[in-house]
């Protein structure tokens, strides 16, 4: 969340940010009003505590009836005011957590993903002399994806990867994971479930409709993660990290769970939006300096691009507008990969700088010149199931086979997926 001192000093900037993010700017007024009332309450509580301490010091031996009466009155008033202060603190937190991070100045102002800005196009979409199939039809024809059986057993927005596609899935994940390890990232396979308080700390709790609502097990106070970020970013909760060890870089593999149906209302066909998918992700903890963390964000973006280029996939890099930023984000880049079966670019990767928004909730800090400061935290997609689908569509051949890029041959053990 935002620093309360920052909000007090930059109220107009925060209001502008809320307007640009398509949110209610009155949240700032509400926070400041609650904060003002809190200050009044806190002054009264501190005055009563001072009177209580003063009274205690004046009592020598057995207290008089007047002293007992005064002490009882102070105690009663203090209890009431402390309860009011606790309620106000919770009220302030509830409203403050609704206010998202402040976008960077160069983030385009826009309403939704339709206002995102393409900043780079890499590679040429393949040209076919026949009508290319989408991954759904390819998967069925080659017997490597089964959506119909998944629908019978699990319902909509599930699918089976089978035969060569199952091998390709594992190959892509390990190829990406191994590449990041070679770049100095620390490997992590985190828990797929976290406590609800941990989920809150990640900062997405008040805009589930934007990020994708999650599944939960209320009786156990557990939430299924929608990305490994949700169990890796909180790994350093309540810690003061060593300055010399920053940046700390993790590459994580995990299954992910999202309640897509009813949230987006689109992409009903195929495997682009499913309730469960696998993902390799980057998470970085770095210095509390926007120049440093923004540069780190570009470094992560370059890694994503390197992987897509090795996979020989055409793509576009997109700068997300204010209305399409998740709540914790200062900035975000999407990578949209070409899908011939749909004749359009679709999102396969994202890269985000959340600055200290999550660190403030999670109390993850670093000591600089003797003073603890909240670190900056970033996340980025390394690999998910979507590039697999793009590979199938972009590399289909006229005879119905699919040729895989050379970089994957050592991981798959085969170069081509052929019709049975």
N, C-alpha and C positions, 0 to 999 in steps of 0.2 A: 504494500500500500504506500501511499504518499506520506512523506514526513509532514507532521502537523505544523511544524514551524514554517516549512516551505509553503504550505497552503495559506497560512496566515499572511505571509509576506508577499505571495504571488497569487492572490485570490482571482484577479482578473485573467491572468494567464491560464489558470485552471478552468475558469468558466469558458474561455475560448476553446480550450482543449475539449471540454465536454460537448460544446456545440459542434465542433468539427468531427467528433466521434459519434454524432447522432444520439447524444444522451442529454439528460435534463441538467441544465446549468444551475438550476435552483438547489441542487445538492450542495453547492458551495455555501450558499446562504444558510442552508439548514445546518451544515457542519459548524459554521461560525457562530450561529445562534446557540447551538448546544454547547459549544466550547466556551462562550461567554458565560452562560449559566453555570457551567462547570467551575469556572474560575471563581465565581461568586460563592458557590457552595464550598469550594476548597478553602477559600479565605475564612469562612465561618468555622469550618472544621479545624483549621489550624489555630484560630483564635480560641476556640473552646479547649483544644488540647493544651494550649499555653496556659489558660486559666486553670485547667485541671492540674497541671504540673506545679503552678504557682501555689495553688491551694494545698497540695501535698507537702510542699516545702514549709508552709506556715504552720502545719499541724505539729505540735510538740506533745508527745504522749497521747493521752486520750482526746479524741476530737470533740468539740462542743456540738450541741444540737444544731446550731446555725451552720457550722462547718459541714455536718452530716447532710443537712438539708440542701446546702449549696452544692455539695459534691454529688448528691443524688440527682439534682436538677441538671447539672452539667452532663452527667453520665447519660441521662435519658435523652437530652437534646443531641448529644454527640452520637448516640446510637442511631437516632432518626436521621441525622444529617449524613452519617457514613453510609447508611442504606440508600439514601437519595443519591449520594455521590457515586456509589457502585452502579446504581441503575443508570445514571447519566453517562458514566464511563462506557457501559455496554451499549447505550443508545448512540453515543458518539462513534464507537467502533463500527456499529452496524451500518451507519451512514457513510463513514469514511471508507469502508471496504468496498462500497459501491462505485467509488471514483477510480477510474482507470489511470494507468501511467500516462505521462505527458509525451505525445509524439515528438520525434525530432523535427526540427524546422523544415527539413527538406522532404518530409513525408507528404505526398499529395493529399489535398483535402478532397474527400469524396464520400459518397453515401454507402456504397457496398462494393463487392468485387468487380462490378462493371466499370468502376472508376479507377481500377488499378492501372498502372502505367508500365508498358513493356519497355525495358531499357536495353535489351540485347536479344538477338536471335542467332542461334548457333546451329549450323547444319541445315541440309535441305531435306524436306520430306520426300520419302521414296515415291517414284512415279511407277504406277502399275498399268499394264496393258489389259488388265481385267478388273472387275469390281472387287476390291479387297474386302475380306471378312473382318468382323470385329472379334474380340477375344472370346466372346460367348460361343459364336458359331465355330471358330477355330478349335476351341477346347472340346466341344462336342464331337466335331468331325475327327479329331486326332485322338479322342478318348483320353484327354489329359485334364479336363475340368468337368466336374459334374455338379451342376446347379440344381437340376431337377431332383436328384436323390437327396441333396441337402435340404431342399424345400420340404420334402416329405418328412424328414427326420428332425429338422431343426427350425423350419419355417423360412420366411423370406430373408434375404440379405445374408445368406451363408453359401458356401460352396466347398467342394472337395477339389484340392489339387492332387492329381494322381499320376502314376507312371512317370514319364519324363518331366512333367510339370512339378511333381513333388521333389524330384532331384534338383530341378532348376531353382525352385524356391530355396532349398537349403544351400545351393551353390552361391546364389546371389547374396544371401545373408552372410555366409562365411567369407566370401570374397570381400565384401564391404567391411566386415568386422576386422579381418586380417589387415586390410589396407590402412585402417585407422590406427591399429596397433603399431604398424611400421612407421607411422607419423608421430609416435610418442604418446598416443592416448592410452589411458588405463582401461582395461577391459572390465565390464560389469554385466552380470546377469541378475537383475534386481527382482524383488518380489512383485508378482502381478496384482497384489492387493495391498491397500494401505488403510490406515485409520482415517476417519472422516476429518479429524483435526489436521492430519498431514495433507489431505487434499485441499483443505482450506488454505494452508500455507502456500500452496502453489499459485493461488491468486485467481483461479478461474471460476470460483464458486458462484459469483453473481451474474455471470453471462454464459450459462450452460448452453443456451440456444446458439451462441456463436461458436463455441469450441466443440460442442457435441456433448449432450447429456450423458452421464455415466450410469453404470449399473452398480448396485450396492447390496450388501447383506446387512440390514439394519440390526438384526439380533446380535451380530458379532461386531458391530460398528466398523465394518470394512467396506471399502470402495474398490472396485476393479479399475485398474489404471487405464486411461485412454492413450497414454504414451509413457515410455519409460522415464521421461522427464519427471513424472509425478512421484516416482519412488527414488530417483537418483538425486534430483535437486534438493530434496529434504535430507539427504544423507548427512549433511553437515549442519543440521539444526542445532542451535544453541552452542555453536563452536566459534572459537576465534582462530582463524587459519593463520599459518605462518606466512609472513610476507615473502620470504625467500622461495616459498614453494608455489607461488602464483605465477602463471595461471595453472590451475588444476584442470586437466582435460580427461573426460571419461567418454568411452564409446560403449553403448549399452545395447543389448539384445533383449527383447521381450515380446510376448503376445500383448495385444492391445484390444480394448473393448470399448465400443461406442454405440449409443442408441441412435443410430442414424435415421431410421424410419420415423416419420412424424416430425423430424427436426429440420430436414432440408427439403423433403418433398420432391426430390428429383433423383436422377440416376438410378431408377428402379431396376433397369436391366443390367445384368452382368455383375462384375465383381469390383467395380470402382468404389462403391460405398457399401461396406459390409459391417456387420456388428463386431466381427473379430478378425484381426489380421496380425501379421508379424512385422516387426520393425527394428531396424538398427538406427541408433540416434547418437548425436553428439551433445554433451553438456559440458559447459566450461564455467569455472569460477575465476574471475579476474579482478584486477584493480578497480576501485571505485572512481573511474575516470571515463567519461563518455568517449573521449578520443581513443582511448585504449580499447574499450569494449566495442565501439563501432568498427575499429580496425580488425578486431577479433571476429566480428560478425562477417566481414568481407573475407577473412581467411577461411571461415567455415563454408561460406558460399563457394569459394574457389574449389574446395574439396568436393562439394556436391557436383560442381560442373566437371571436374576431372573424372569423376566416376561415370557420369552420363556420356562424356566424350569417349571413354574407354569402352563403353557399351554401344557406342556408335548410334546413339539416339538423338534425333533432332529436338531442340528445346528452345524455350524462351525464358529469360529472366525477367521477373515482374517486381516492381516496387509497389507494395501494398498501400492503399490509401487509408486515411484515418478511420473511415467507417468499416474497414475490413481488418483492423488490428484487434487481436485478442486483448483482453483486459491488462495483462502485465506488460505488454510490449511497448517499447520506445520506437521500434521499427521492425519491419518484417519484409523479407524477400520470398517470393514463391518462385519455383521453377515449374513451368508447365511443359510437359513433354507431348510430342505429336502422336496422336492416335489415328491412324489411317481409317480404321473401321468407323470412326465417328467424324472423320474429316475435320478435326479440330485439336487444339492443344488443351491438355487437361493437367491439373495440378498433380505432381508426383513428389515434390520436395518443398520444404519451407526452411527458413533460417531467421532466427529472432534474437534481438537484444532486449532483455527485460530490465536492464540496469539493476537498481537496488530494490525494485518493487517486491520481488519474492523474498529477497534476503531480509528485508525489514520484517516480514511476517514470520520468517523462519529463524530470525535472530542469528544469521550467519555473517560473521564480521572478520576483519583483519585489523591488526594493530599497526597504525602508521604514526611514527613520531610519538609513540606512547599513547595515542588515542585510538580506541576501537571505532572503525567505520564499517558500514555495510558494504559487502562486496557486490560486484556486478555479476549477473548470471545470464548465460546464453544457452540456446538450444537450437538444434538443426537436424533435419532428417538426413540420414546417410543412405538408407535403403528401406523400402517397404514392398508390399506385394504389387504396387502399381507399376513400377518399372518392368516387372515380369510380364504384365499384360501388354505394356507398350512394346516389349521385345517381340512378343508373339505377333502382334499386329504389323510392326514395321519390317519384320524379317520373313514374312510369309512368301512362299514361292508359288509359281503357277501350278506346279504339280501337287500342291497342298502341303508340302513340307515346310519346315521352319529352320533356317540356318542361324546358328548362335554365333555371337561375336567371339573372336579368338581368346579374349581375356578370360572367358568362362570355361574353355575347354578343359584346363587342368582340374577344375572343380566339378564339372559334370561327368567327365569321362566319355562324352559324346559331343559331336559337332552339329548334328542335325536331328530334328524331331520329324520322323517320317510317318505317313499314313499307315495304319495297321493293315 
